[in-house]
């Protein structure tokens, strides 16, 4: 089971808020870092059309949209 993930997001993104809430509900034990792509040119170029995106410490990524079952599998 993953112990930490990064959520690539930006301010005012309602889908990002939904993704964050889903992670908090399904896996409250996981440490989640939220990175706002608006303040990093490289992240902005990489994720601007794909946020929200979850990334594990091993580098695996899960792009939105995802369902609770998909998220559970991704985090296991």
PLY file of the C-alpha trace (Angstrom):
ply
format ascii 1.0
element vertex 76
property float x
property float y
property float z
element edge 75
property int vertex1
property int vertex2
end_header
0.00 0.00 0.00
1.25 3.47 -0.88
2.20 5.69 2.03
2.37 8.98 0.14
1.16 10.53 -3.09
1.45 13.87 -4.85
-1.64 15.52 -6.28
-0.90 17.87 -9.15
-3.55 20.56 -9.04
-4.20 24.27 -9.35
-6.30 26.81 -7.52
-9.98 26.85 -8.48
-9.93 23.37 -10.04
-13.14 21.68 -8.86
-12.02 18.32 -10.29
-8.84 18.59 -8.25
-10.90 19.18 -5.11
-12.98 16.09 -5.93
-9.82 14.01 -6.40
-8.36 15.28 -3.11
-11.57 14.48 -1.22
-11.70 11.00 -2.77
-8.13 10.22 -1.66
-8.83 11.54 1.84
-11.96 9.41 2.10
-10.61 6.18 0.61
-7.10 6.31 2.06
-6.99 8.65 5.06
-3.70 7.06 6.19
-1.86 8.27 3.07
0.21 11.41 3.21
-0.78 13.65 0.30
1.25 16.57 -1.00
-0.63 19.00 -3.24
1.49 20.74 -5.86
0.02 23.73 -7.68
1.26 23.53 -11.26
0.65 27.25 -11.83
3.86 28.14 -10.00
6.19 25.78 -11.86
6.65 26.16 -15.61
7.80 22.57 -16.09
4.86 21.10 -14.17
2.48 23.44 -15.97
3.70 22.26 -19.37
3.50 18.62 -18.29
0.11 18.59 -16.56
-1.93 21.59 -17.72
-4.32 19.48 -19.81
-4.40 16.52 -17.43
-4.99 17.75 -13.87
-5.80 16.36 -11.45
-3.05 13.75 -11.55
-1.92 11.55 -8.67
1.69 10.38 -8.59
3.25 7.82 -6.28
6.79 7.91 -4.92
7.69 5.20 -7.45
6.56 7.47 -10.31
3.29 5.77 -11.23
0.59 8.23 -12.29
-3.19 8.13 -12.27
-4.95 10.68 -14.46
-8.46 11.99 -13.91
-11.14 10.81 -14.26
-10.88 7.92 -11.84
-13.44 6.07 -9.79
-13.05 4.94 -6.17
-12.32 1.35 -7.25
-9.60 2.49 -9.64
-8.09 4.70 -6.94
-8.06 1.84 -4.42
-6.27 -0.40 -6.93
-3.78 2.35 -7.77
-2.93 2.91 -4.12
-2.53 -0.78 -3.27
0 1
1 2
2 3
3 4
4 5
5 6
6 7
7 8
8 9
9 10
10 11
11 12
12 13
13 14
14 15
15 16
16 17
17 18
18 19
19 20
20 21
21 22
22 23
23 24
24 25
25 26
26 27
27 28
28 29
29 30
30 31
31 32
32 33
33 34
34 35
35 36
36 37
37 38
38 39
39 40
40 41
41 42
42 43
43 44
44 45
45 46
46 47
47 48
48 49
49 50
50 51
51 52
52 53
53 54
54 55
55 56
56 57
57 58
58 59
59 60
60 61
61 62
62 63
63 64
64 65
65 66
66 67
67 68
68 69
69 70
70 71
71 72
72 73
73 74
74 75
